[in-house]
Amino acid sequence: MGPDPWDIGDAFTAAGIMMSKNGASAQTRDAEWRAAQIYFAGGRWNNPTYYFYGDQVMELAGVIQEQLNIITK
């Protein structure tokens, strides 16, 4: 059986691959924000109407990173 988009493991993996191909692998804030925007809005990623999504993704990423920093000290 092939990948199943309704399987959380398969869906999470596919999203990660897509984000990486769209630039997130550069591991900069701007590249990750852009990849999130493309994930959400496709070719319309640079439309300011959709900036809320990339901004929220990066805010959540910051919170998660802060928590990881606390538990890995």
Backbone hydrogen bonds, N-H to C=O, Kabsch-Sander energy under -0.5 kcal/mol:
donor,donor_aa,acceptor,acceptor_aa,energy
7,D,4,D,-2.1
8,I,6,W,-0.6
11,A,7,D,-3.0
12,F,8,I,-2.6
13,T,9,G,-2.1
14,A,10,D,-2.6
15,A,11,A,-2.4
16,G,12,F,-2.2
17,I,13,T,-2.4
18,M,14,A,-2.5
19,M,15,A,-2.7
20,S,16,G,-2.3
21,K,17,I,-2.5
22,N,18,M,-1.5
23,G,20,S,-1.7
24,A,19,M,-2.4
25,S,20,S,-0.7
26,A,23,G,-2.1
27,Q,24,A,-2.1
32,E,28,T,-2.5
33,W,29,R,-2.6
34,R,30,D,-2.4
35,A,31,A,-2.3
36,A,32,E,-2.2
37,Q,33,W,-2.3
38,I,34,R,-2.6
39,Y,35,A,-2.3
40,F,36,A,-2.0
41,A,37,Q,-3.6
42,G,38,I,-2.1
44,R,41,A,-2.0
45,W,42,G,-1.6
47,N,44,R,-1.9
50,Y,47,N,-2.6
51,Y,48,P,-1.2
53,Y,50,Y,-1.6
54,G,50,Y,-0.8
55,D,51,Y,-2.5
56,Q,52,F,-2.4
57,V,53,Y,-2.6
58,M,54,G,-2.4
59,E,55,D,-2.1
60,L,56,Q,-2.4
61,A,57,V,-2.5
62,G,58,M,-2.0
63,V,59,E,-1.9
64,I,60,L,-2.7
65,Q,61,A,-2.5
66,E,62,G,-2.4
67,Q,63,V,-2.1
68,L,64,I,-2.4
69,N,65,Q,-2.5
70,I,66,E,-1.6
71,I,67,Q,-1.9
72,T,68,L,-1.4
73,K,70,I,-0.9
